[in-house]
Amino acid sequence: MSKFELKMPKMGESITEGTIINWLVSEGDSFEEGDIILEVATDKVDNEVPAPASGTLVKTMYQAKDVVPIGEVIAMLEVSDEVKPSKKQPALESPDNYRDEERLKVKKEIKKKPAVIPSAAKDSHAKSFSVSNKNIFFSPLVIKIAKEHHISFEELARIPATGHEGRLRKSDVFNYIEDGRPYKFAQTITQDPTAYRIPQLNFDKGKGKVVEMDRMRQMIADHMVYSKHTSPHVTAYVEADLTNMVNWRNANKKAFQETYGERLTFTPLFVEAIAKALKDFPNINASVDGNNIIVKEDINIGMATALPSGNLIVPVVKNADTKNLKELAETVN
């Protein structure tokens, strides 16, 4: 075993420092070569730092949210053998060094050809990546991957993000592509650039305060506005007698938890009922693509969930119709 100094990598010619977003490996934990040790960010790049070899994280020199100069030692590693010169810590991936083998790997995993985009969509595609217009940060690497797969900014903004504070990682984009790009039909929606123009309001700064939104709140606001513009919002009220369901749950919830180790709430019961209803009425599980109606085969049900921070997210129960009550309870919980 040998010691190895992990340094803050260079992320561009003009970048002199980086911010540690999150440590994904803790002190004393072991890792394999290529595993992501931490996430770093600058005003231009948001990326992951991989392990140069297999080993153990001995000590971290900085904590999350610390700003560190480029080249500064950020952690001490103990690796299985001496790191060869070819394995020395490289500069982090930027749009220009997004490797050809990475592209081939993605294409092999997806086994799908990129969607053919009409010429009108291609003309507007470059404009769709004006990040400043949406006030949402995407790293150049994520944007490059999206462009290669013809993913518009509007579609990119809807991909569930797993990075620190809601940042979108390249693995999120790859997973989204593998899942069949459920939001790809949003690309065909075009709007008059003058439509839905937000008025410029003047606020008296002496009577209030400006609160900067984190990325999750930005996405929530963006998704709500997008939903309002693209879907007719209607509400139907139908009364249903749930006495039997309530009585059944009350009589079985204790035995259910003892048998399966999961709480039996009302949510999986509602998800199961909705999944069965969508089987009977498939046109509800559909979207509009231009002049066509796309009826979906998969039944994926979103459930609004409040976070301790006060934000609201909508995790998706995928293929809900194929799960029994035990599996639905596990997924929901």
Secondary structure, 3 states (H helix, E strand, C coil): CEEEEEECCCCCCCCCEEEEEEECCCCCCEECCCCEEEEEECCCCEEEEECCCCEEEEEECCCCCCEEECCCEEEEEEECCCCCHHHCCCCCCCHHHCCHHHHHHHHHHHCCCCCCCCHHHHHHHHHHHCHHHHCCCCCHHHHHHHHHCCCCHHHHCCCCCCCHHHCCCHHHHHHHHHCCCCCHHHHHCCCCCCCCCCCCCCCCHHHCCCCCCCHHHHHHHHHHHHHHHHCCCCCCCCCCCCHHHHHHHHHHHHHHHHHHCCCCCHHHHHHHHHHHHHHHCHHHCEEEECCEEEECCCCCEECCEECCCCCEECCEECCHHHCCHHHHHHHHC
